Amino acid sequence: MALRERKSPCETRAEYIEKMNNALEAGFSPDDFTQREFIEAVLLVMQSVCGPAEVAMVIRGAQIHQ
């Protein structure tokens, strides 16, 4: 079994962002992205996938680094 090359956290994050962005753009219109219900749905999906504590941690971190 070959070892996978480790990427920096920034490189890994950029890859995840690109994959998720592509998936969202393929399934939704630009108008969908501005709807409050869509934004709430994205947050709820994040909570169901990652857990509410992890989502809160990411939101807090993003607010600190603005």
Buried (B, 14 or more C-beta within 10 A) or exposed (E): EEEEEEEEEEEEEEEEEEEEEEEEEEEEEEEBEEEEEBEEEBEEEBBEEEEEEEBEEEEEEEEEEE
